[in-house]
Amino acid sequence: MGRERAPEHRQFDFSLGSWEVSQPDGALVGVNRITWTPLENGEARQLCETSKDGGMSWSTAFDGLYRRT
């Protein structure tokens, strides 16, 4: 089994995809989508985007590069 297929490498898969974001009172704030991209050099990129118009346009909320230390 390759390292990327090991169960411990799938622990955050729940966070992938599109999510509706609401305030505590239930009012819809927008839609977020989260993607993880493994890079050739062993790093990983996490991209979080947000939409306030139902997914017609997206803006970057977070673009992170992860490196092992």
PQR file with spaces between the fields and no chain letter, atoms N, CA, C, O and H, PARSE charges and radii, in Angstrom:
ATOM       1  N    MET     1       0.837   -1.169    0.000 -0.4000 1.5000
ATOM       2  CA   MET     1       0.000    0.000    0.000 -0.0000 2.0000
ATOM       3  C    MET     1       0.890    1.243    0.000  0.5500 1.7000
ATOM       4  O    MET     1       1.774    1.379    0.846 -0.5500 1.4000
ATOM       5  N    GLY     2       0.653    2.144   -0.950 -0.4000 1.5000
ATOM       6  CA   GLY     2       1.417    3.375   -1.004 -0.0000 2.0000
ATOM       7  C    GLY     2       1.111    4.266    0.186  0.5500 1.7000
ATOM       8  O    GLY     2       0.033    4.186    0.774 -0.5500 1.4000
ATOM       9  H    GLY     2      -0.065    2.033   -1.637  0.4000 1.0000
ATOM      10  N    ARG     3       2.063    5.109    0.535 -0.4000 1.5000
ATOM      11  CA   ARG     3       1.878    5.989    1.702 -0.0000 2.0000
ATOM      12  C    ARG     3       0.618    6.829    1.593  0.5500 1.7000
ATOM      13  O    ARG     3      -0.083    7.027    2.586 -0.5500 1.4000
ATOM      14  H    ARG     3       2.940    5.174    0.057  0.4000 1.0000
ATOM      15  N    GLU     4       0.320    7.329    0.388 -0.4000 1.5000
ATOM      16  CA   GLU     4      -0.834    8.202    0.227 -0.0000 2.0000
ATOM      17  C    GLU     4      -2.160    7.460    0.383  0.5500 1.7000
ATOM      18  O    GLU     4      -3.203    8.096    0.534 -0.5500 1.4000
ATOM      19  H    GLU     4       0.890    7.168   -0.418  0.4000 1.0000
ATOM      20  N    ARG     5      -2.138    6.129    0.351 -0.4000 1.5000
ATOM      21  CA   ARG     5      -3.366    5.349    0.508 -0.0000 2.0000
ATOM      22  C    ARG     5      -3.548    4.806    1.924  0.5500 1.7000
ATOM      23  O    ARG     5      -4.591    4.237    2.248 -0.5500 1.4000
ATOM      24  H    ARG     5      -1.290    5.612    0.228  0.4000 1.0000
ATOM      25  N    ALA     6      -2.543    4.983    2.752 -0.4000 1.5000
ATOM      26  CA   ALA     6      -2.633    4.506    4.129 -0.0000 2.0000
ATOM      27  C    ALA     6      -3.739    5.275    4.862  0.5500 1.7000
ATOM      28  O    ALA     6      -3.918    6.467    4.615 -0.5500 1.4000
ATOM      29  H    ALA     6      -1.697    5.445    2.489  0.4000 1.0000
ATOM      30  N    PRO     7      -4.477    4.618    5.751 -0.5600 1.5000
ATOM      31  CA   PRO     7      -5.600    5.270    6.441  0.2800 2.0000
ATOM      32  C    PRO     7      -5.229    6.580    7.129  0.5500 1.7000
ATOM      33  O    PRO     7      -6.024    7.519    7.136 -0.5500 1.4000
ATOM      34  N    GLU     8      -4.040    6.652    7.704 -0.4000 1.5000
ATOM      35  CA   GLU     8      -3.668    7.889    8.401 -0.0000 2.0000
ATOM      36  C    GLU     8      -3.533    9.085    7.461  0.5500 1.7000
ATOM      37  O    GLU     8      -3.566   10.231    7.908 -0.5500 1.4000
ATOM      38  H    GLU     8      -3.394    5.889    7.699  0.4000 1.0000
ATOM      39  N    HIS     9      -3.382    8.825    6.164 -0.4000 1.5000
ATOM      40  CA   HIS     9      -3.283    9.914    5.190 -0.0000 2.0000
ATOM      41  C    HIS     9      -4.653   10.340    4.682  0.5500 1.7000
ATOM      42  O    HIS     9      -4.744   11.244    3.852 -0.5500 1.4000
ATOM      43  H    HIS     9      -3.355    7.894    5.800  0.4000 1.0000
ATOM      44  N    ARG    10      -5.714    9.713    5.160 -0.4000 1.5000
ATOM      45  CA   ARG    10      -7.078   10.020    4.727 -0.0000 2.0000
ATOM      46  C    ARG    10      -7.896   10.650    5.851  0.5500 1.7000
ATOM      47  O    ARG    10      -9.101   10.850    5.692 -0.5500 1.4000
ATOM      48  H    ARG    10      -5.640    8.978    5.835  0.4000 1.0000
ATOM      49  N    GLN    11      -7.266   10.966    6.985 -0.4000 1.5000
ATOM      50  CA   GLN    11      -7.992   11.421    8.163 -0.0000 2.0000
ATOM      51  C    GLN    11      -8.715   12.753    7.981  0.5500 1.7000
ATOM      52  O    GLN    11      -9.704   13.007    8.668 -0.5500 1.4000
ATOM      53  H    GLN    11      -6.288   10.803    7.114  0.4000 1.0000
ATOM      54  N    PHE    12      -8.253   13.595    7.088 -0.4000 1.5000
ATOM      55  CA   PHE    12      -8.883   14.897    6.908 -0.0000 2.0000
ATOM      56  C    PHE    12      -9.748   14.968    5.657  0.5500 1.7000
ATOM      57  O    PHE    12     -10.166   16.055    5.257 -0.5500 1.4000
ATOM      58  H    PHE    12      -7.450   13.388    6.529  0.4000 1.0000
ATOM      59  N    ASP    13     -10.021   13.831    5.040 -0.4000 1.5000
ATOM      60  CA   ASP    13     -10.845   13.825    3.830 -0.0000 2.0000
ATOM      61  C    ASP    13     -12.239   14.402    4.074  0.5500 1.7000
ATOM      62  O    ASP    13     -12.871   14.899    3.142 -0.5500 1.4000
ATOM      63  H    ASP    13      -9.682   12.949    5.365  0.4000 1.0000
ATOM      64  N    PHE    14     -12.724   14.340    5.313 -0.4000 1.5000
ATOM      65  CA   PHE    14     -14.048   14.891    5.611 -0.0000 2.0000
ATOM      66  C    PHE    14     -14.141   16.369    5.254  0.5500 1.7000
ATOM      67  O    PHE    14     -15.233   16.871    4.989 -0.5500 1.4000
ATOM      68  H    PHE    14     -12.210   13.936    6.069  0.4000 1.0000
ATOM      69  N    SER    15     -13.001   17.076    5.243 -0.4000 1.5000
ATOM      70  CA   SER    15     -13.028   18.515    5.021 -0.0000 2.0000
ATOM      71  C    SER    15     -13.075   18.891    3.538  0.5500 1.7000
ATOM      72  O    SER    15     -13.287   20.059    3.213 -0.5500 1.4000
ATOM      73  H    SER    15     -12.114   16.668    5.458  0.4000 1.0000
ATOM      74  N    LEU    16     -12.885   17.936    2.640 -0.4000 1.5000
ATOM      75  CA   LEU    16     -12.856   18.223    1.211 -0.0000 2.0000
ATOM      76  C    LEU    16     -14.253   18.497    0.677  0.5500 1.7000
ATOM      77  O    LEU    16     -15.250   18.035    1.233 -0.5500 1.4000
ATOM      78  H    LEU    16     -12.713   16.987    2.904  0.4000 1.0000
ATOM      79  N    GLY    17     -14.307   19.255   -0.407 -0.4000 1.5000
ATOM      80  CA   GLY    17     -15.583   19.503   -1.068 -0.0000 2.0000
ATOM      81  C    GLY    17     -16.138   20.867   -0.738  0.5500 1.7000
ATOM      82  O    GLY    17     -15.428   21.756   -0.267 -0.5500 1.4000
ATOM      83  H    GLY    17     -13.497   19.630   -0.859  0.4000 1.0000
ATOM      84  N    SER    18     -17.435   21.015   -0.999 -0.4000 1.5000
ATOM      85  CA   SER    18     -18.119   22.290   -0.783 -0.0000 2.0000
ATOM      86  C    SER    18     -18.928   22.241    0.502  0.5500 1.7000
ATOM      87  O    SER    18     -19.522   21.219    0.845 -0.5500 1.4000
ATOM      88  H    SER    18     -18.012   20.293   -1.381  0.4000 1.0000
ATOM      89  N    TRP    19     -18.940   23.363    1.203 -0.4000 1.5000
ATOM      90  CA   TRP    19     -19.637   23.480    2.482 -0.0000 2.0000
ATOM      91  C    TRP    19     -20.449   24.763    2.502  0.5500 1.7000
ATOM      92  O    TRP    19     -19.970   25.812    2.073 -0.5500 1.4000
ATOM      93  H    TRP    19     -18.458   24.194    0.924  0.4000 1.0000
ATOM      94  N    GLU    20     -21.683   24.682    3.001 -0.4000 1.5000
ATOM      95  CA   GLU    20     -22.436   25.891    3.280 -0.0000 2.0000
ATOM      96  C    GLU    20     -21.950   26.419    4.620  0.5500 1.7000
ATOM      97  O    GLU    20     -21.748   25.655    5.564 -0.5500 1.4000
ATOM      98  H    GLU    20     -22.072   23.829    3.349  0.4000 1.0000
ATOM      99  N    VAL    21     -21.765   27.720    4.696 -0.4000 1.5000
ATOM     100  CA   VAL    21     -21.287   28.352    5.929 -0.0000 2.0000
ATOM     101  C    VAL    21     -22.401   29.251    6.446  0.5500 1.7000
ATOM     102  O    VAL    21     -22.927   30.095    5.720 -0.5500 1.4000
ATOM     103  H    VAL    21     -21.929   28.341    3.929  0.4000 1.0000
ATOM     104  N    SER    22     -22.751   29.056    7.713 -0.4000 1.5000
ATOM     105  CA   SER    22     -23.829   29.860    8.287 -0.0000 2.0000
ATOM     106  C    SER    22     -23.401   30.435    9.631  0.5500 1.7000
ATOM     107  O    SER    22     -22.472   29.953   10.278 -0.5500 1.4000
ATOM     108  H    SER    22     -22.325   28.371    8.303  0.4000 1.0000
ATOM     109  N    GLN    23     -24.106   31.471   10.019 -0.4000 1.5000
ATOM     110  CA   GLN    23     -23.907   32.082   11.330 -0.0000 2.0000
ATOM     111  C    GLN    23     -24.600   31.213   12.371  0.5500 1.7000
ATOM     112  O    GLN    23     -25.398   30.348   12.012 -0.5500 1.4000
ATOM     113  H    GLN    23     -24.861   31.863    9.494  0.4000 1.0000
ATOM     114  N    PRO    24     -24.312   31.426   13.657 -0.5600 1.5000
ATOM     115  CA   PRO    24     -24.945   30.621   14.709  0.2800 2.0000
ATOM     116  C    PRO    24     -26.481   30.632   14.654  0.5500 1.7000
ATOM     117  O    PRO    24     -27.121   29.665   15.065 -0.5500 1.4000
ATOM     118  N    ASP    25     -27.075   31.735   14.143 -0.4000 1.5000
ATOM     119  CA   ASP    25     -28.536   31.801   14.066 -0.0000 2.0000
ATOM     120  C    ASP    25     -29.093   31.087   12.830  0.5500 1.7000
ATOM     121  O    ASP    25     -30.304   31.068   12.612 -0.5500 1.4000
ATOM     122  H    ASP    25     -26.555   32.521   13.809  0.4000 1.0000
ATOM     123  N    GLY    26     -28.190   30.495   12.015 -0.4000 1.5000
ATOM     124  CA   GLY    26     -28.620   29.751   10.831 -0.0000 2.0000
ATOM     125  C    GLY    26     -28.606   30.543    9.538  0.5500 1.7000
ATOM     126  O    GLY    26     -28.830   29.974    8.470 -0.5500 1.4000
ATOM     127  H    GLY    26     -27.206   30.511   12.192  0.4000 1.0000
ATOM     128  N    ALA    27     -28.348   31.840    9.606 -0.4000 1.5000
ATOM     129  CA   ALA    27     -28.317   32.665    8.396 -0.0000 2.0000
ATOM     130  C    ALA    27     -27.132   32.263    7.523  0.5500 1.7000
ATOM     131  O    ALA    27     -25.998   32.196    7.997 -0.5500 1.4000
ATOM     132  H    ALA    27     -28.166   32.302   10.474  0.4000 1.0000
ATOM     133  N    LEU    28     -27.397   31.999    6.259 -0.4000 1.5000
ATOM     134  CA   LEU    28     -26.356   31.580    5.318 -0.0000 2.0000
ATOM     135  C    LEU    28     -25.388   32.723    5.040  0.5500 1.7000
ATOM     136  O    LEU    28     -25.804   33.830    4.701 -0.5500 1.4000
ATOM     137  H    LEU    28     -28.318   32.053    5.874  0.4000 1.0000
ATOM     138  N    VAL    29     -24.097   32.448    5.187 -0.4000 1.5000
ATOM     139  CA   VAL    29     -23.048   33.427    4.924 -0.0000 2.0000
ATOM     140  C    VAL    29     -22.513   33.244    3.504  0.5500 1.7000
ATOM     141  O    VAL    29     -22.253   34.221    2.803 -0.5500 1.4000
ATOM     142  H    VAL    29     -23.758   31.549    5.463  0.4000 1.0000
ATOM     143  N    GLY    30     -22.351   31.996    3.087 -0.4000 1.5000
ATOM     144  CA   GLY    30     -21.809   31.718    1.769 -0.0000 2.0000
ATOM     145  C    GLY    30     -21.491   30.242    1.635  0.5500 1.7000
ATOM     146  O    GLY    30     -21.957   29.414    2.418 -0.5500 1.4000
ATOM     147  H    GLY    30     -22.562   31.202    3.657  0.4000 1.0000
ATOM     148  N    VAL    31     -20.688   29.928    0.627 -0.4000 1.5000
ATOM     149  CA   VAL    31     -20.273   28.556    0.353 -0.0000 2.0000
ATOM     150  C    VAL    31     -18.756   28.527    0.302  0.5500 1.7000
ATOM     151  O    VAL    31     -18.135   29.392   -0.314 -0.5500 1.4000
ATOM     152  H    VAL    31     -20.310   30.601   -0.008  0.4000 1.0000
ATOM     153  N    ASN    32     -18.160   27.540    0.944 -0.4000 1.5000
ATOM     154  CA   ASN    32     -16.710   27.349    0.898 -0.0000 2.0000
ATOM     155  C    ASN    32     -16.399   26.045    0.190  0.5500 1.7000
ATOM     156  O    ASN    32     -17.192   25.105    0.231 -0.5500 1.4000
ATOM     157  H    ASN    32     -18.664   26.837    1.445  0.4000 1.0000
ATOM     158  N    ARG    33     -15.255   25.987   -0.455 -0.4000 1.5000
ATOM     159  CA   ARG    33     -14.764   24.716   -0.983 -0.0000 2.0000
ATOM     160  C    ARG    33     -13.299   24.591   -0.612  0.5500 1.7000
ATOM     161  O    ARG    33     -12.545   25.563   -0.615 -0.5500 1.4000
ATOM     162  H    ARG    33     -14.611   26.751   -0.488  0.4000 1.0000
ATOM     163  N    ILE    34     -12.923   23.362   -0.293 -0.4000 1.5000
ATOM     164  CA   ILE    34     -11.576   23.080    0.193 -0.0000 2.0000
ATOM     165  C    ILE    34     -10.980   21.971   -0.644  0.5500 1.7000
ATOM     166  O    ILE    34     -11.610   20.934   -0.848 -0.5500 1.4000
ATOM     167  H    ILE    34     -13.536   22.572   -0.290  0.4000 1.0000
ATOM     168  N    THR    35      -9.757   22.184   -1.135 -0.4000 1.5000
ATOM     169  CA   THR    35      -9.051   21.147   -1.881 -0.0000 2.0000
ATOM     170  C    THR    35      -7.641   20.988   -1.322  0.5500 1.7000
ATOM     171  O    THR    35      -7.012   21.953   -0.888 -0.5500 1.4000
ATOM     172  H    THR    35      -9.245   23.027   -0.970  0.4000 1.0000
ATOM     173  N    TRP    36      -7.170   19.764   -1.344 -0.4000 1.5000
ATOM     174  CA   TRP    36      -5.789   19.429   -0.993 -0.0000 2.0000
ATOM     175  C    TRP    36      -5.147   18.861   -2.242  0.5500 1.7000
ATOM     176  O    TRP    36      -5.732   18.010   -2.912 -0.5500 1.4000
ATOM     177  H    TRP    36      -7.681   18.980   -1.696  0.4000 1.0000
ATOM     178  N    THR    37      -3.942   19.327   -2.562 -0.4000 1.5000
ATOM     179  CA   THR    37      -3.228   18.832   -3.731 -0.0000 2.0000
ATOM     180  C    THR    37      -1.839   18.369   -3.310  0.5500 1.7000
ATOM     181  O    THR    37      -1.023   19.179   -2.870 -0.5500 1.4000
ATOM     182  H    THR    37      -3.467   20.019   -2.018  0.4000 1.0000
ATOM     183  N    PRO    38      -1.559   17.054   -3.443 -0.5600 1.5000
ATOM     184  CA   PRO    38      -0.191   16.593   -3.167  0.2800 2.0000
ATOM     185  C    PRO    38       0.723   17.060   -4.296  0.5500 1.7000
ATOM     186  O    PRO    38       0.360   16.971   -5.469 -0.5500 1.4000
ATOM     187  N    LEU    39       1.889   17.549   -3.950 -0.4000 1.5000
ATOM     188  CA   LEU    39       2.841   18.043   -4.940 -0.0000 2.0000
ATOM     189  C    LEU    39       3.966   17.031   -5.141  0.5500 1.7000
ATOM     190  O    LEU    39       4.230   16.201   -4.270 -0.5500 1.4000
ATOM     191  H    LEU    39       2.183   17.622   -2.997  0.4000 1.0000
ATOM     192  N    GLU    40       4.614   17.107   -6.277 -0.4000 1.5000
ATOM     193  CA   GLU    40       5.660   16.150   -6.659 -0.0000 2.0000
ATOM     194  C    GLU    40       6.788   16.057   -5.630  0.5500 1.7000
ATOM     195  O    GLU    40       7.355   14.983   -5.430 -0.5500 1.4000
ATOM     196  H    GLU    40       4.400   17.781   -6.984  0.4000 1.0000
ATOM     197  N    ASN    41       7.114   17.172   -4.981 -0.4000 1.5000
ATOM     198  CA   ASN    41       8.253   17.205   -4.057 -0.0000 2.0000
ATOM     199  C    ASN    41       7.889   16.777   -2.637  0.5500 1.7000
ATOM     200  O    ASN    41       8.695   16.939   -1.721 -0.5500 1.4000
ATOM     201  H    ASN    41       6.653   18.044   -5.143  0.4000 1.0000
ATOM     202  N    GLY    42       6.683   16.232   -2.440 -0.4000 1.5000
ATOM     203  CA   GLY    42       6.268   15.763   -1.132 -0.0000 2.0000
ATOM     204  C    GLY    42       5.519   16.805   -0.315  0.5500 1.7000
ATOM     205  O    GLY    42       5.009   16.496    0.762 -0.5500 1.4000
ATOM     206  H    GLY    42       6.028   16.101   -3.184  0.4000 1.0000
ATOM     207  N    GLU    43       5.446   18.024   -0.808 -0.4000 1.5000
ATOM     208  CA   GLU    43       4.674   19.054   -0.134 -0.0000 2.0000
ATOM     209  C    GLU    43       3.193   18.877   -0.488  0.5500 1.7000
ATOM     210  O    GLU    43       2.837   18.078   -1.354 -0.5500 1.4000
ATOM     211  H    GLU    43       5.860   18.275   -1.683  0.4000 1.0000
ATOM     212  N    ALA    44       2.348   19.637    0.200 -0.4000 1.5000
ATOM     213  CA   ALA    44       0.918   19.608   -0.088 -0.0000 2.0000
ATOM     214  C    ALA    44       0.388   21.040   -0.075  0.5500 1.7000
ATOM     215  O    ALA    44       0.840   21.880    0.704 -0.5500 1.4000
ATOM     216  H    ALA    44       2.638   20.286    0.903  0.4000 1.0000
ATOM     217  N    ARG    45      -0.569   21.294   -0.945 -0.4000 1.5000
ATOM     218  CA   ARG    45      -1.203   22.612   -1.015 -0.0000 2.0000
ATOM     219  C    ARG    45      -2.654   22.475   -0.554  0.5500 1.7000
ATOM     220  O    ARG    45      -3.374   21.580   -0.997 -0.5500 1.4000
ATOM     221  H    ARG    45      -0.936   20.611   -1.577  0.4000 1.0000
ATOM     222  N    GLN    46      -3.070   23.368    0.333 -0.4000 1.5000
ATOM     223  CA   GLN    46      -4.463   23.444    0.744 -0.0000 2.0000
ATOM     224  C    GLN    46      -5.018   24.754    0.223  0.5500 1.7000
ATOM     225  O    GLN    46      -4.479   25.824    0.509 -0.5500 1.4000
ATOM     226  H    GLN    46      -2.486   24.095    0.693  0.4000 1.0000
ATOM     227  N    LEU    47      -6.094   24.671   -0.539 -0.4000 1.5000
ATOM     228  CA   LEU    47      -6.732   25.856   -1.089 -0.0000 2.0000
ATOM     229  C    LEU    47      -8.161   25.917   -0.582  0.5500 1.7000
ATOM     230  O    LEU    47      -8.945   24.993   -0.794 -0.5500 1.4000
ATOM     231  H    LEU    47      -6.532   23.802   -0.771  0.4000 1.0000
ATOM     232  N    CYS    48      -8.494   27.010    0.088 -0.4000 1.5000
ATOM     233  CA   CYS    48      -9.857   27.251    0.567 -0.0000 2.0000
ATOM     234  C    CYS    48     -10.392   28.465   -0.188  0.5500 1.7000
ATOM     235  O    CYS    48      -9.783   29.534   -0.185 -0.5500 1.4000
ATOM     236  H    CYS    48      -7.856   27.761    0.260  0.4000 1.0000
ATOM     237  N    GLU    49     -11.532   28.279   -0.828 -0.4000 1.5000
ATOM     238  CA   GLU    49     -12.153   29.359   -1.575 -0.0000 2.0000
ATOM     239  C    GLU    49     -13.550   29.599   -1.028  0.5500 1.7000
ATOM     240  O    GLU    49     -14.171   28.695   -0.469 -0.5500 1.4000
ATOM     241  H    GLU    49     -12.027   27.410   -0.831  0.4000 1.0000
ATOM     242  N    THR    50     -14.040   30.824   -1.193 -0.4000 1.5000
ATOM     243  CA   THR    50     -15.360   31.171   -0.690 -0.0000 2.0000
ATOM     244  C    THR    50     -16.168   31.872   -1.776  0.5500 1.7000
ATOM     245  O    THR    50     -15.627   32.589   -2.617 -0.5500 1.4000
ATOM     246  H    THR    50     -13.535   31.558   -1.647  0.4000 1.0000
ATOM     247  N    SER    51     -17.477   31.644   -1.732 -0.4000 1.5000
ATOM     248  CA   SER    51     -18.395   32.274   -2.676 -0.0000 2.0000
ATOM     249  C    SER    51     -19.575   32.841   -1.900  0.5500 1.7000
ATOM     250  O    SER    51     -20.142   32.177   -1.032 -0.5500 1.4000
ATOM     251  H    SER    51     -17.916   31.061   -1.048  0.4000 1.0000
ATOM     252  N    LYS    52     -19.928   34.055   -2.218 -0.4000 1.5000
ATOM     253  CA   LYS    52     -21.083   34.686   -1.581 -0.0000 2.0000
ATOM     254  C    LYS    52     -22.254   34.809   -2.550  0.5500 1.7000
ATOM     255  O    LYS    52     -23.284   35.401   -2.224 -0.5500 1.4000
ATOM     256  H    LYS    52     -19.468   34.594   -2.923  0.4000 1.0000
ATOM     257  N    ASP    53     -22.084   34.239   -3.757 -0.4000 1.5000
ATOM     258  CA   ASP    53     -23.153   34.330   -4.762 -0.0000 2.0000
ATOM     259  C    ASP    53     -23.568   32.954   -5.282  0.5500 1.7000
ATOM     260  O    ASP    53     -23.934   32.795   -6.447 -0.5500 1.4000
ATOM     261  H    ASP    53     -21.247   33.758   -4.022  0.4000 1.0000
ATOM     262  N    GLY    54     -23.502   31.964   -4.388 -0.4000 1.5000
ATOM     263  CA   GLY    54     -23.954   30.627   -4.750 -0.0000 2.0000
ATOM     264  C    GLY    54     -23.029   29.864   -5.673  0.5500 1.7000
ATOM     265  O    GLY    54     -23.457   28.913   -6.328 -0.5500 1.4000
ATOM     266  H    GLY    54     -23.205   32.093   -3.442  0.4000 1.0000
ATOM     267  N    GLY    55     -21.778   30.259   -5.739 -0.4000 1.5000
ATOM     268  CA   GLY    55     -20.809   29.540   -6.560 -0.0000 2.0000
ATOM     269  C    GLY    55     -20.587   30.113   -7.946  0.5500 1.7000
ATOM     270  O    GLY    55     -19.887   29.509   -8.758 -0.5500 1.4000
ATOM     271  H    GLY    55     -21.430   31.031   -5.208  0.4000 1.0000
ATOM     272  N    MET    56     -21.172   31.273   -8.231 -0.4000 1.5000
ATOM     273  CA   MET    56     -20.949   31.914   -9.532 -0.0000 2.0000
ATOM     274  C    MET    56     -19.533   32.477   -9.633  0.5500 1.7000
ATOM     275  O    MET    56     -18.924   32.459  -10.703 -0.5500 1.4000
ATOM     276  H    MET    56     -21.741   31.764   -7.571  0.4000 1.0000
ATOM     277  N    SER    57     -19.013   32.979   -8.506 -0.4000 1.5000
ATOM     278  CA   SER    57     -17.636   33.481   -8.475 -0.0000 2.0000
ATOM     279  C    SER    57     -17.010   33.046   -7.154  0.5500 1.7000
ATOM     280  O    SER    57     -17.707   32.851   -6.158 -0.5500 1.4000
ATOM     281  H    SER    57     -19.507   32.994   -7.637  0.4000 1.0000
ATOM     282  N    TRP    58     -15.691   32.898   -7.161 -0.4000 1.5000
ATOM     283  CA   TRP    58     -14.953   32.393   -6.000 -0.0000 2.0000
ATOM     284  C    TRP    58     -13.783   33.309   -5.692  0.5500 1.7000
ATOM     285  O    TRP    58     -13.169   33.872   -6.598 -0.5500 1.4000
ATOM     286  H    TRP    58     -15.126   33.056   -7.970  0.4000 1.0000
ATOM     287  N    SER    59     -13.478   33.455   -4.413 -0.4000 1.5000
ATOM     288  CA   SER    59     -12.280   34.188   -4.015 -0.0000 2.0000
ATOM     289  C    SER    59     -11.495   33.317   -3.036  0.5500 1.7000
ATOM     290  O    SER    59     -12.064   32.517   -2.293 -0.5500 1.4000
ATOM     291  H    SER    59     -13.977   32.998   -3.677  0.4000 1.0000
ATOM     292  N    THR    60     -10.183   33.493   -3.056 -0.4000 1.5000
ATOM     293  CA   THR    60      -9.309   32.693   -2.198 -0.0000 2.0000
ATOM     294  C    THR    60      -9.377   33.216   -0.768  0.5500 1.7000
ATOM     295  O    THR    60      -9.164   34.400   -0.507 -0.5500 1.4000
ATOM     296  H    THR    60      -9.722   34.143   -3.660  0.4000 1.0000
ATOM     297  N    ALA    61      -9.683   32.296    0.153 -0.4000 1.5000
ATOM     298  CA   ALA    61      -9.701   32.639    1.573 -0.0000 2.0000
ATOM     299  C    ALA    61      -8.398   32.217    2.240  0.5500 1.7000
ATOM     300  O    ALA    61      -7.935   32.863    3.180 -0.5500 1.4000
ATOM     301  H    ALA    61      -9.856   31.335   -0.059  0.4000 1.0000
ATOM     302  N    PHE    62      -7.802   31.114    1.741 -0.4000 1.5000
ATOM     303  CA   PHE    62      -6.560   30.602    2.299 -0.0000 2.0000
ATOM     304  C    PHE    62      -5.876   29.771    1.229  0.5500 1.7000
ATOM     305  O    PHE    62      -6.513   28.952    0.568 -0.5500 1.4000
ATOM     306  H    PHE    62      -8.178   30.590    0.978  0.4000 1.0000
ATOM     307  N    ASP    63      -4.585   29.980    1.062 -0.4000 1.5000
ATOM     308  CA   ASP    63      -3.778   29.192    0.114 -0.0000 2.0000
ATOM     309  C    ASP    63      -2.487   28.836    0.834  0.5500 1.7000
ATOM     310  O    ASP    63      -1.558   29.641    0.900 -0.5500 1.4000
ATOM     311  H    ASP    63      -4.067   30.646    1.599  0.4000 1.0000
ATOM     312  N    GLY    64      -2.437   27.622    1.374 -0.4000 1.5000
ATOM     313  CA   GLY    64      -1.305   27.232    2.211 -0.0000 2.0000
ATOM     314  C    GLY    64      -0.461   26.142    1.576  0.5500 1.7000
ATOM     315  O    GLY    64      -0.976   25.263    0.886 -0.5500 1.4000
ATOM     316  H    GLY    64      -3.191   26.968    1.320  0.4000 1.0000
ATOM     317  N    LEU    65       0.834   26.208    1.815 -0.4000 1.5000
ATOM     318  CA   LEU    65       1.793   25.205    1.361 -0.0000 2.0000
ATOM     319  C    LEU    65       2.364   24.533    2.588  0.5500 1.7000
ATOM     320  O    LEU    65       2.919   25.195    3.466 -0.5500 1.4000
ATOM     321  H    LEU    65       1.253   26.922    2.376  0.4000 1.0000
ATOM     322  N    TYR    66       2.231   23.220    2.653 -0.4000 1.5000
ATOM     323  CA   TYR    66       2.686   22.446    3.810 -0.0000 2.0000
ATOM     324  C    TYR    66       3.955   21.684    3.476  0.5500 1.7000
ATOM     325  O    TYR    66       4.036   20.997    2.458 -0.5500 1.4000
ATOM     326  H    TYR    66       1.780   22.682    1.941  0.4000 1.0000
ATOM     327  N    ARG    67       4.954   21.819    4.358 -0.4000 1.5000
ATOM     328  CA   ARG    67       6.231   21.115    4.214 -0.0000 2.0000
ATOM     329  C    ARG    67       6.528   20.384    5.500  0.5500 1.7000
ATOM     330  O    ARG    67       6.243   20.892    6.584 -0.5500 1.4000
ATOM     331  H    ARG    67       4.887   22.377    5.185  0.4000 1.0000
ATOM     332  N    ARG    68       7.100   19.194    5.397 -0.4000 1.5000
ATOM     333  CA   ARG    68       7.519   18.454    6.598 -0.0000 2.0000
ATOM     334  C    ARG    68       8.711   19.149    7.243  0.5500 1.7000
ATOM     335  O    ARG    68       9.560   19.718    6.558 -0.5500 1.4000
ATOM     336  H    ARG    68       7.332   18.781    4.516  0.4000 1.0000
ATOM     337  N    THR    69       8.761   19.095    8.565 -0.4000 1.5000
ATOM     338  CA   THR    69       9.892   19.690    9.280 -0.0000 2.0000
ATOM     339  C    THR    69      10.686   18.592    9.969  0.5500 1.7000
ATOM     340  O    THR    69      11.685   18.875   10.630 -0.5500 1.4000
ATOM     341  H    THR    69       8.071   18.632    9.122  0.4000 1.0000
